[in-house]
Amino acid sequence: MKERNFEALEKHLLEMQDHEVEIIFIQGKPFIIQPATPDDIERINIGYFCMD
């Protein structure tokens, strides 16, 4: 069941437009979700790793 929920969330996140912002709650804790730009990633300075 969790895998199916994750797949639905993943699909929703991939369909988000650059200007959209979502708030999701995980165990009662809110998280702000939006597509990151290269500038966002550089500003946060934690790097990223992509595997295709």
N, CA, C and O atoms as CSV, one atom per row, in Angstrom:
chain,resi,resn,atom,element,x,y,z
A,1,MET,N,N,0.816,-1.202,0.000
A,1,MET,CA,C,0.000,0.000,0.000
A,1,MET,C,C,0.858,1.264,0.000
A,1,MET,O,O,0.547,2.216,-0.716
A,2,LYS,N,N,1.947,1.288,0.803
A,2,LYS,CA,C,2.795,2.470,0.840
A,2,LYS,C,C,3.436,2.737,-0.516
A,2,LYS,O,O,3.594,3.895,-0.902
A,3,GLU,N,N,3.807,1.683,-1.247
A,3,GLU,CA,C,4.426,1.876,-2.558
A,3,GLU,C,C,3.464,2.569,-3.505
A,3,GLU,O,O,3.872,3.444,-4.268
A,4,ARG,N,N,2.199,2.193,-3.469
A,4,ARG,CA,C,1.208,2.803,-4.344
A,4,ARG,C,C,1.021,4.277,-3.982
A,4,ARG,O,O,0.902,5.123,-4.867
A,5,ASN,N,N,0.995,4.586,-2.681
A,5,ASN,CA,C,0.871,5.976,-2.256
A,5,ASN,C,C,2.079,6.786,-2.700
A,5,ASN,O,O,1.936,7.929,-3.133
A,6,PHE,N,N,3.267,6.202,-2.596
A,6,PHE,CA,C,4.475,6.898,-3.026
A,6,PHE,C,C,4.432,7.157,-4.524
A,6,PHE,O,O,4.809,8.240,-4.972
A,7,GLU,N,N,3.986,6.195,-5.296
A,7,GLU,CA,C,3.912,6.372,-6.745
A,7,GLU,C,C,2.957,7.505,-7.100
A,7,GLU,O,O,3.239,8.284,-8.011
A,8,ALA,N,N,1.839,7.609,-6.402
A,8,ALA,CA,C,0.881,8.686,-6.661
A,8,ALA,C,C,1.489,10.037,-6.288
A,8,ALA,O,O,1.324,11.014,-7.018
A,9,LEU,N,N,2.191,10.097,-5.154
A,9,LEU,CA,C,2.838,11.337,-4.735
A,9,LEU,C,C,3.926,11.729,-5.730
A,9,LEU,O,O,4.026,12.891,-6.121
A,10,GLU,N,N,4.740,10.755,-6.138
A,10,GLU,CA,C,5.798,11.017,-7.104
A,10,GLU,C,C,5.216,11.574,-8.400
A,10,GLU,O,O,5.744,12.539,-8.953
A,11,LYS,N,N,4.143,10.979,-8.884
A,11,LYS,CA,C,3.501,11.445,-10.119
A,11,LYS,C,C,3.014,12.880,-9.946
A,11,LYS,O,O,3.211,13.719,-10.826
A,12,HIS,N,N,2.377,13.158,-8.811
A,12,HIS,CA,C,1.877,14.506,-8.545
A,12,HIS,C,C,3.020,15.522,-8.512
A,12,HIS,O,O,2.915,16.597,-9.103
A,13,LEU,N,N,4.109,15.183,-7.821
A,13,LEU,CA,C,5.240,16.103,-7.726
A,13,LEU,C,C,5.873,16.361,-9.089
A,13,LEU,O,O,6.256,17.492,-9.387
A,14,LEU,N,N,5.985,15.340,-9.908
A,14,LEU,CA,C,6.573,15.503,-11.240
A,14,LEU,C,C,5.705,16.353,-12.164
A,14,LEU,O,O,6.204,16.945,-13.121
A,15,GLU,N,N,4.408,16.410,-11.877
A,15,GLU,CA,C,3.488,17.212,-12.686
A,15,GLU,C,C,3.404,18.662,-12.220
A,15,GLU,O,O,2.762,19.480,-12.880
A,16,MET,N,N,4.036,18.997,-11.099
A,16,MET,CA,C,3.983,20.366,-10.582
A,16,MET,C,C,4.684,21.326,-11.529
A,16,MET,O,O,5.711,20.993,-12.121
A,17,GLN,N,N,4.125,22.512,-11.664
A,17,GLN,CA,C,4.736,23.573,-12.444
A,17,GLN,C,C,5.745,24.308,-11.563
A,17,GLN,O,O,5.690,24.212,-10.337
A,18,ASP,N,N,6.662,25.037,-12.188
A,18,ASP,CA,C,7.732,25.713,-11.457
A,18,ASP,C,C,7.213,26.654,-10.372
A,18,ASP,O,O,7.855,26.795,-9.332
A,19,HIS,N,N,6.083,27.292,-10.586
A,19,HIS,CA,C,5.578,28.290,-9.639
A,19,HIS,C,C,4.705,27.686,-8.529
A,19,HIS,O,O,4.323,28.399,-7.600
A,20,GLU,N,N,4.387,26.405,-8.605
A,20,GLU,CA,C,3.488,25.789,-7.637
A,20,GLU,C,C,4.205,25.412,-6.345
A,20,GLU,O,O,5.381,25.047,-6.347
A,21,VAL,N,N,3.473,25.510,-5.256
A,21,VAL,CA,C,3.987,25.142,-3.938
A,21,VAL,C,C,2.934,24.274,-3.261
A,21,VAL,O,O,1.744,24.587,-3.308
A,22,GLU,N,N,3.362,23.203,-2.642
A,22,GLU,CA,C,2.466,22.299,-1.914
A,22,GLU,C,C,2.946,22.184,-0.478
A,22,GLU,O,O,4.138,22.313,-0.202
A,23,ILE,N,N,2.030,21.947,0.420
A,23,ILE,CA,C,2.377,21.625,1.806
A,23,ILE,C,C,1.898,20.205,2.050
A,23,ILE,O,O,0.723,19.895,1.852
A,24,ILE,N,N,2.811,19.345,2.480
A,24,ILE,CA,C,2.432,17.982,2.819
A,24,ILE,C,C,2.767,17.761,4.289
A,24,ILE,O,O,3.692,18.366,4.831
A,25,PHE,N,N,2.000,16.887,4.916
A,25,PHE,CA,C,2.203,16.561,6.321
A,25,PHE,C,C,2.662,15.111,6.429
A,25,PHE,O,O,2.028,14.206,5.886
A,26,ILE,N,N,3.752,14.905,7.123
A,26,ILE,CA,C,4.275,13.570,7.387
A,26,ILE,C,C,4.312,13.419,8.892
A,26,ILE,O,O,5.075,14.102,9.576
A,27,GLN,N,N,3.493,12.530,9.401
A,27,GLN,CA,C,3.353,12.305,10.837
A,27,GLN,C,C,3.133,13.619,11.577
A,27,GLN,O,O,3.729,13.858,12.628
A,28,GLY,N,N,2.271,14.468,11.021
A,28,GLY,CA,C,1.891,15.717,11.653
A,28,GLY,C,C,2.855,16.872,11.448
A,28,GLY,O,O,2.575,17.985,11.893
A,29,LYS,N,N,3.971,16.645,10.795
A,29,LYS,CA,C,4.960,17.701,10.574
A,29,LYS,C,C,4.815,18.230,9.143
A,29,LYS,O,O,4.867,17.453,8.190
A,30,PRO,N,N,4.632,19.559,8.986
A,30,PRO,CA,C,4.438,20.118,7.643
A,30,PRO,C,C,5.767,20.315,6.901
A,30,PRO,O,O,6.781,20.685,7.492
A,31,PHE,N,N,5.725,20.058,5.597
A,31,PHE,CA,C,6.860,20.284,4.707
A,31,PHE,C,C,6.375,21.089,3.511
A,31,PHE,O,O,5.313,20.803,2.959
A,32,ILE,N,N,7.143,22.087,3.108
A,32,ILE,CA,C,6.825,22.874,1.919
A,32,ILE,C,C,7.569,22.247,0.751
A,32,ILE,O,O,8.785,22.059,0.799
A,33,ILE,N,N,6.831,21.932,-0.283
A,33,ILE,CA,C,7.385,21.248,-1.451
A,33,ILE,C,C,7.184,22.124,-2.683
A,33,ILE,O,O,6.081,22.601,-2.951
A,34,GLN,N,N,8.257,22.322,-3.418
A,34,GLN,CA,C,8.169,23.003,-4.706
A,34,GLN,C,C,9.342,22.546,-5.567
A,34,GLN,O,O,10.377,22.132,-5.044
A,35,PRO,N,N,9.179,22.620,-6.891
A,35,PRO,CA,C,10.297,22.240,-7.756
A,35,PRO,C,C,11.503,23.153,-7.496
A,35,PRO,O,O,11.354,24.372,-7.414
A,36,ALA,N,N,12.670,22.572,-7.369
A,36,ALA,CA,C,13.893,23.342,-7.133
A,36,ALA,C,C,14.520,23.765,-8.453
A,36,ALA,O,O,14.478,23.040,-9.447
A,37,THR,N,N,15.092,24.937,-8.434
A,37,THR,CA,C,15.844,25.430,-9.589
A,37,THR,C,C,17.328,25.182,-9.320
A,37,THR,O,O,17.712,24.926,-8.179
A,38,PRO,N,N,18.155,25.255,-10.342
A,38,PRO,CA,C,19.598,25.134,-10.099
A,38,PRO,C,C,20.097,26.179,-9.091
A,38,PRO,O,O,20.995,25.891,-8.299
A,39,ASP,N,N,19.525,27.384,-9.116
A,39,ASP,CA,C,19.911,28.419,-8.149
A,39,ASP,C,C,19.538,28.018,-6.729
A,39,ASP,O,O,20.294,28.281,-5.794
A,40,ASP,N,N,18.358,27.373,-6.553
A,40,ASP,CA,C,17.960,26.894,-5.227
A,40,ASP,C,C,18.974,25.888,-4.699
A,40,ASP,O,O,19.379,25.955,-3.539
A,41,ILE,N,N,19.374,24.978,-5.534
A,41,ILE,CA,C,20.306,23.925,-5.113
A,41,ILE,C,C,21.659,24.528,-4.759
A,41,ILE,O,O,22.278,24.128,-3.773
A,42,GLU,N,N,22.119,25.485,-5.554
A,42,GLU,CA,C,23.389,26.137,-5.250
A,42,GLU,C,C,23.292,26.932,-3.945
A,42,GLU,O,O,24.227,26.928,-3.144
A,43,ARG,N,N,22.168,27.610,-3.733
A,43,ARG,CA,C,21.975,28.417,-2.527
A,43,ARG,C,C,21.975,27.543,-1.286
A,43,ARG,O,O,22.571,27.905,-0.272
A,44,ILE,N,N,21.323,26.414,-1.356
A,44,ILE,CA,C,21.267,25.513,-0.211
A,44,ILE,C,C,22.618,24.845,0.000
A,44,ILE,O,O,22.995,24.525,1.127
A,45,ASN,N,N,23.341,24.639,-1.093
A,45,ASN,CA,C,24.719,24.147,-1.057
A,45,ASN,C,C,24.867,22.767,-0.423
A,45,ASN,O,O,25.830,22.508,0.299
A,46,ILE,N,N,23.916,21.891,-0.694
A,46,ILE,CA,C,24.078,20.521,-0.212
A,46,ILE,C,C,24.326,19.564,-1.363
A,46,ILE,O,O,24.561,18.375,-1.149
A,47,GLY,N,N,24.274,20.080,-2.586
A,47,GLY,CA,C,24.512,19.234,-3.746
A,47,GLY,C,C,23.356,18.286,-4.011
A,47,GLY,O,O,22.393,18.220,-3.247
A,48,TYR,N,N,23.472,17.573,-5.079
A,48,TYR,CA,C,22.462,16.585,-5.421
A,48,TYR,C,C,23.086,15.531,-6.312
A,48,TYR,O,O,24.141,15.743,-6.911
A,49,PHE,N,N,22.418,14.398,-6.390
A,49,PHE,CA,C,22.900,13.272,-7.176
A,49,PHE,C,C,21.718,12.710,-7.938
A,49,PHE,O,O,20.689,12.403,-7.336
A,50,CYS,N,N,21.838,12.568,-9.237
A,50,CYS,CA,C,20.755,12.026,-10.055
A,50,CYS,C,C,21.204,10.711,-10.680
A,50,CYS,O,O,22.309,10.609,-11.212
A,51,MET,N,N,20.337,9.714,-10.610
A,51,MET,CA,C,20.576,8.441,-11.265
A,51,MET,C,C,19.437,8.159,-12.225
A,51,MET,O,O,18.274,8.136,-11.819
A,52,ASP,N,N,19.750,7.950,-13.469
A,52,ASP,CA,C,18.714,7.611,-14.454
A,52,ASP,C,C,18.673,6.129,-14.657
A,52,ASP,O,O,17.869,5.636,-15.447
